[in-house]
Amino acid sequence: MNLPNRLTLARIFLIPIFMAFLLLQVPKGQTLFPHQDIVAAIIFILASTTDGLDGYIARKRHQVTVLGKFMDPLADKLLVSAALISLVQLGDVTAWIAWTILGREFAVTGLRAIAAADGHVIAASKLGKIKTVTQVIAISAILLHDWPFSLIHIPIGQPFLYIALIFTIISGVDYVVKTRKLLRR
């Protein structure tokens, strides 16, 4: 197991830890300790940074593997899904936005599976990468309650969530257009 694959697996293993810090509460709705949501945000940001890092290391060291090609996008989807579902539970994200984002993720995964069954690999597009970055920024800002911008009363989490939603839809349509020939078979 090479370093990029270990980073990808670390991202997956951080998901339940992130969720525990974000959602675990003692009776009467109080958190276990002060600032546990900030700890959850730091874990989410740390896990998110492994996404770019594992890909960079894999390409630089020529350590791109089949396992990595499978696990990396899966880890990304699991992390974003866990964060969005948790934020819906907390009332910080509306369900329709989470559903739209997650629906796109499942659809693209399905398209990639169809393409793979036909011997084609659909690489992440530039739009898909922008989508991921905007999602991570939005989720991180929401987890951090817009800090440090909240100090000057500028909300960034919700506006970035809508930007992420737009890129999510656009990149999803882009994947459908790119795979339309495969779908006609």
Protein Blocks (a to p, Z undefined) as FASTA:
>chain_A
ZZklmmmmmmmmmmmmmmmmmmoccehhiafbghklmmmmmmmmmmmmmmmmmmmmmmmn
opacfklmmmmmmmmmmmmmmmmmmmmmnopacfklmmmmmmmmmmmmmmmmmmmmnopa
cdddfklmmmmmmmmmmmmmmmnnopaklmnopafklmmmmmmmmmmmmmmmmmmmmmmm
mmmZZ
